[in-house]
Every structure is written in structure tokens, then in C-alpha cells.
Amino acid sequence: MVAALIDPVRRALYEHVRRQKHAVSREEAADAVAVSRTLTAFHLDKLVDVGLLQARYEAPSGKRRGRGRTPKVYEASADGLNLTIPARQYELAGQILADAIAESPTDALAAVRRQAFRRGQQIGQSARPGSEDRVASLDEACQALAEMGYEPRPGEEMLLDNCPFHALAQRQRELICGLNQAFVEGVLTGLGAHALQARLIPRPGSCCVTVTAAPATD
């Protein structure tokens, strides 16, 4: 399965289809990655062949059917791919947890949040564009979080469609969600994205953190 994603166009198509909440037509997928419909169809069908996508024929909802064949649509396989997609950061989480225990073994929860914030701040500072007094934009914050595997979806609130610490959060939700929030807050602080904040707003199947506008200060 992983070998099927070496091609960058094929991987981009897979990631687009996987992130949608609906079955994706060839036309939609072609527009999303800016390649021809013929090439899109070739790559989508290859992804079906290896089991990463599943396909069926379905008429577009809410649209009058014209002549010709019913369009072929694609969606992610229920089995998915659990090796590298979606991105996970378990090594990073392990480092944060180890440092927290070393710092304060009797108050690990608070220490985890401190260590996660510091690590996030370091990562944000390394990605910070321009001088230290420059305020980072929403797009720059989105890019930094995307590189960490959060799959951000900008809007009035920036939703994070992937949790890089997913399996750990299933075992120790309070601990890992607290780590997650502190880490994202650290990234935003390090970037200089002072107009944004990380809030715990759990959503099924997504990251527990949502990035929202920070409260106005006098």
C-alpha cells in the first residue's frame, strides 16, 4: 500500500479523497490537484486496486442526470492505512512525556503541559517568518500546523482534522489532550500568532484542539 503513494500526484489525490466527507468524483479530484481527468482516473483506480480507496457509480445529488454513464466516485477504504497516513507524532509525545516525568514525577500532568508548550514554542520559533516582532498570519499558522500533521482546515475557526497523538489519546485522553492543547498553543506563541489561541473542543474523529481568535485585550 505504501509503495502506491510514492507518486506525489497519487498521494495528493489519496489525501484529498480521504479528507472529504463525501464521495469524490473524478472531476472534483482532478480540479483539487490540478491534473487532467484522464491522469486522475488512472491514479484513483490504482488506489482502488491496492485497497486504499473504494469506488462505486453514483449520480450527483441534487443535480439532474444527463445522458451517459453514471459518474464513478471514490472514498477512502474503511480499512485505511495505519502506517504513516494520517501523520502521527508518537516519538515527539514520548520525548515530552519523558522530559515531564524527569522534571516533576509527582505532578506529571502539569509538567506535561509545560514541556509540551516549550517544545511547541521551539518549533514555532524555528518556523517563524521574519523578525521576532512580526505577527504571524493565519495562513502561516496553518502551514506550521500542517507540517506537524494536524491537517488544519481554516475558517472562522481553524479545525484540526487529524490528531498526531491519536492512539495515545485513546488510552489517556485527559493527559494527551492537555499535552496537545499546550503544544499547539506553544506553536502559535513561537510563531508570533498572537491573535490565535488553542482551545479544547473535542470533535469525533478529529483532533480535540480547535484554533480560534484570542480574546481582545485592552
N, C-alpha and C positions, 0 to 999 in steps of 0.2 A: 504493500500500500504506500509506504513512504516513498519508494522509488517513483511512483506515479506523480509525485508532487515536486520532483526536481525541476521540471519545466516551469519557469516563472509565470507564464500565461495560464497554464493549467492550475497552478496553485492559487493564483488570483481568482480564477473562476470558482474553484472549490470554496475559497474563503467567502466570496460574495454569496454564493448559494447558501452556505451554512449559516450565515448571519441573518438571512431573511426569515420572516415569519410566514412566508407563503411560498408555494411552489413557483419556480422561476422559469420563464420561457427562454428560448434561445435568443430571441431579440433583446430581452431585458439584460441577459448576461453579456451579450455582445456589446451593448451600449455601456455597461458598467465598467468593462475593462478595455474598451476602445479597440476591439479587433473585429475582423469580419465575421459574419454569421456562419459562414462555412467552417472557418477555423474554430469558432466557438462550439459548433455542433460536434466537430471531431474530438475536441478535448473533453467536452461534457460526457460524450458516450464512452470515452476511455475511462473516465472516473466512475461511470456506472459499471463498466466491465470489471474493475478491481474492487467494487463494493463500497466505494466512498459516497457515491450518490445513488439514488434510485429514481427511476423515470416512469412517467405514465403519459397518456394522452388526455388532455383536459381543455375544454373550451374556456376562454377567458370569462370570468364572472362579470356580469353587468354589461357585457358587450354583445351586440348582435352577431351571430355566426354568419360568416360569408361562405363562399364556396371553397372547396378544397378540403384537405385533411385537417382533422382536429390537431391543434398545436401540441408538440411534445414539451412537457415541463419537467423540472428536476427539483429534488430536495435532498437534503442530507440523509444518509442512511441512518437508521435508528442505532446501528452498532457504532457508528462514528469511528474516530481514530484517537486512541488514547496515548500515543507516544509523544508527539510534540505539538499537536494541534487540538484544542487551543493551547496557547503558550502557558506554561507553568513556571513558577519560580521557587521550587521547593528548597533548592540549595540556599537561596537568599534567606528564606524563612528559617532554615536551620541555623544559619550564622547569627541571625537576630536573636533567636531563642537561646542559643549557647552563650552569646555575649550578655544577655539579660540575666541568665542564671548565675553567671560569673560575677556580675555586678551586684545583684541583690537576690540571693537564693530564698530569702524569707518573704519577699514581696515581688514575686516574679511578674505578676500582671502589670503593675506599674512600670517595672523595669523593661518589660517587653515593649510597652508603648514608647518609652523614652528612646530605647535603642532603635525601634522602627522609625521614629521621627528623624533621628540623627542620620540613619542610613538613607532615608528618602531625601533628606536635605542635601546630603553629599551628592546624590545622583542628580537632583535638581540643579545644584550649583554647577556641576560639570556640564550640564546641557543648557545652562543659562546663556541666552543670546545677548551680546553687547556688554555694557558696563553694569556694575552692581546696582546702580540706582535706576536702571531701566526696568519698567514694569512689563512683565511678560504678557503676551496676548492670549486669548482663549485658544487660538489655533496652535500656539507654541506649547501650551499646557497639554492640549490634546495630543500633539506629536510625542511629547515626552512620555505620557502615559501609554500611548500606543506601543512605543518601543519596549515598555515593560510588560506588554501582553494584556493590557486591560481592555482592549478593543473599545475605546470610547466612542460614544455616539452623541455629538454636540446637539444642543437645542437650548431651550430656556434653562434646562438643567442638563448637565453632561452625564448621561447614563454610561455605566461601565458594564459592557455585556459579558466580560469574562473575568473570573476571579483567578489570579495567578496562584492562589493558595487553596484551591478548591477542595482537594482531598483532606487537607488538614482542617479546613473549616467544618467539614462534615463530622469530624471527630471532636473538635474543641472549638465550638462556634464562638463563644464569648471571647476566648483568648485570641483566636486568629482574626476575628472581625475587628477587635480592638487594635491588633497589630496592623491590619490592613488600613484602617482609617488613619492611624498615626503615620503610616508610611506614605500614603497619598498626600496627607497634609504636609509632611516633610518635603515631598517632591515639589508641591506648589510653593512652599516657602522658599526653598532653594532656588527655584526658577525666578522668584520675584513676582509670582502671580497673586498679588495681594488682594485682588478683587474677588478671589475664589476661595472656597472652603470645602473641606471634605466632610460629609455627613453620613451617618449610618442610616440608610434607608433600604432595608433588605427587600429584594425582589426575587421571586422564584426563578431559578435557572440563570441568575446573573450575579455580579458582584454585589456585596452588601453596601458598598460605598457609592454615593452619588455626589458629584461635584456641583455645588450651587454658588450663587452670588453670596459674598460675605456681607454681613450686616454693615450698614453705613455707619461711619464713626464721625463724631463731631470734630 
